Amino acid sequence: MNNSPVATENRGRKPALAGLAGWCYVHRRIVLITWLIAVAALIAAAVNFGSRFSDNYASDALPAQQAQNLLTARFPAEAGATVDVVVHSPQPLTGSQNAATISRLASALRPLPHVSSVTSPLASGVRGQLSPDGRTGFVLVRFDTTDAKLPGAATKDVINSALRFARPGLKVAVGGTPAENVITAAPGASEGIGITAAVIIMLVAFGSVVAMGLPILLALTGVGMGFGIVFAASHVLTIPTFGPDLMAMIGLGVGIDYALLIVTRYRQELSGGLTPRAAVERALSTAGRSVLFAGGSVVIALLGLFVINLPFMDGLAVGTILAVLMVLVGAVTLLPAMLGFAGQAIDKLRIPGLAVRQAATGGPGGFWQRWSRTVQRHSWTCGIAALAVLVVAALPLFSMHQAFSDAGNDPVKLTTRQAYDMLSDGFGPGFNGPLIVVAKLPAPGATTSLGTLQTRVRDTAGVASLTPPVMNAARDAAVIIVYPKTSPQDAKTASLVTTLRDRVIPQATRGTGVTAYVGGETAAGADTAAYMAERLPWVIAVVIGLAFLLLMVAFRSILVPLKAAFMNLLSIGAAYGVIVAVYQWGWLPTVFGVSRPGPIDPWIPLMMFAIVFGLSMDYEVFLVSRIQERWLATHDNSRSVAEGLAASARVITAAAAIMVCVFASFVINDPLRVLNVFGLGLAAAVFIDATVVRMVLVPSIMQLLGNANWWMPGFLRRPLSQVHVVEERTQTPVG
């Protein structure tokens, strides 16, 4: 009987994760039934109660909101959301047949719910709604409430009623923010493609159908739970319409990755002679701990998004955090239960020929250990070469233009894209994003200064046209609609907003007592983009600071988290460079299906940073935890790096390949541009991080740093001595 202090201590304090894994293993039927009931209940609730997703990117703290507030107070009838029912004909719209159709269309829309007014382009006294050639016009439909409060059903009623009037010789399409909130392209088979690729990769990695199926099951279950929760959260939070797709993208990627790590460790422990229950407990107390730290890194990175203080970013962050949390809960409860059902049969239904090849790639003398030794022998050369690759890839990010992509990026079959194109062709691209100048007069009827304001605005470079001032009933406020020469997403339009606010309006109203604000959807989008760009450094600082603390606690080291932060910034910068080159510069358009270059939506760099930084920490934890295991056993840094990389490289490569396939599937088969950009950015970041960074830069730098990798001031080491990412079975060096 072994009565050594180490053995006694280990028996006395069984790791909490091992205890949880053992309980779930023994009570696996209860765990499985509980999960099935929870998933079914959440999905049923989502179906019954529906959702309230909204592409509302506004904030009360932004300048455009001042215009909206004044509009609401002085022009209550004009403050509601609007859609444009655009009509186009090869013949003049003033012709008898076209005019009769437009009249019937306007009459059909007026009695619909929440419609407060309908203005026909052919109505007497209406100006600006008919193109110069008379072949394109738009019926302006105003609702009785704002975009955020407008029921989706009301918008759909208008769209469906309007589109019924289309006929040969008369095109009808509907555009505007309310229409964009309810009209989305039918989802592609992105998730299916990603899962299929993951199945193939895991078959190669595991060589077993049973082992492959468990990570897929965990990911799908976690995503199912996440869908139900996100649908419920949309009733209390502002979550954009692409929120569920984003959640599915992240949930599938991390779910498969986390399960892959645990299942791999379980199989290793089984092959080492442990019983299935003991193997489950050991896998959760080692790989499970790494998974929790990795998932914690992702959640901490996402928490940094709350620094932005924008409702829709809070909604995106909450939705993604919930998806990650559901996957983590499944990894430490459902997965041990499923491993209990699998038992020794985890390697059944093997794929012939794969097991031998797998054994040849890892372990002593295997490919990855030889690779690590090669990199370590040429650490300076490999490190500098990897650094050069990352710097060159990151160069395009310095020309990144951040703006919300407009409806011109929608799929051509959508009515919102058709309305955008017809307005752009008939009136100019600026008609798709008018600016609203709202002026507050010093006294009722004091309109003399409005002429100067109108003239100054009309003469401003970048202004295509504008409407005469429209007074409110009290004659103490006026509205001028300004149409830019450029599209809503064009950088010149954002510059025009700044010019009007900073120079033109102050000069035109100086000494008059008039106060004027620039608002509208386009101005609000420009404000939000500028605000988010300003907050990006704060998000980076918060996320890096929190991640540094987490890794310092996890590995009891100063240099390991510093190295991780630096290299993660490099991989994220390289990913930014890739999306700028493809979607903003227009490189390889046929390869990536880019119909027209455009800006990068301002939420993408922020969300990408948070998620990529968290995922990069995943690989850092996976790799360094195995290196630390060997360091604690050998206290030989060079050997620890080589053996740690050999032990983890195959699973990191497989996990990264799965992530890349899941994310890239949204590039090749999703109709939404924002998900194309986001998917490519994440795929590029994971690929770069798992290859150039983890397989070249990490071993190079850790070899150069030597034993300093594990240096920690004594005053910090003592309070952190009880926190471990790896299970320390002994501290005695082993030859």
Buried (B, 14 or more C-beta within 10 A) or exposed (E): EEEEEEEEEBEEEEBEBBEBBBBBBBBBEEBBEBBEEBBEEBBEBBEEEEBBBBBBBBBEEBBBBBBBBBBBEBBEEBBBBBBBBBBBBEEEBBEEEBBEBBEEBBEBBEEBEBBBBBBBBBBEEEEBBBBEEBBBBBBBBBBBBBBBEBBBEBBBBBBEBBBEBBEEEBBBBBBBBBBBBBBBBEBBEBBEBBBEBBBBBBBBBBBBBBBBBBBBBBBBBBBBBBBBBBBBBBEEBBBBBBBBBBBBBBBBBBBBBBBBBBBBBBBBBBEEEBEBBBBBBBBBBBBBBBBBBBBBBBBBBBBBBBBBEBBBBBBBBBBBBBBBBBBBBBBBBBBBBBBBBBBEEBBEEBEEEBBEEBEEBBBEEBBBBEBBBEBBEBBEEBBEBBBEBBEEBBBBBEEBBBBBBBBBBBBEEBBBBBBBBBBBBBBBBBBBBBBBBBBBBEEEEBBEBBEBBBEBBEEBEBBBBBBEBEBBEEEBBBBBBBBBBBBBBBBBBBBBBBBBBEEBBEEBBEEBEBBBBBBBBBBBBBBBBBBBBEBBEEBBEBBBEBBBEBBBBBBBBBBBBBBBBEBBBBBBBBBBBBBBBBBBBBBEBEEBBBBEBBBBBBBBBBBBBBBBBBBBBBBBBBBBBBBBBBBBBBBBBBBBBBBBBBBBBBBBBBBBBBBBBBBBBBBBBBBBBBBBBBBBBBBBBBBBBBBBBBBBBBBBBBBEBEEEBBBBEEEBEEEBEEEBBBBEBEEEEEE
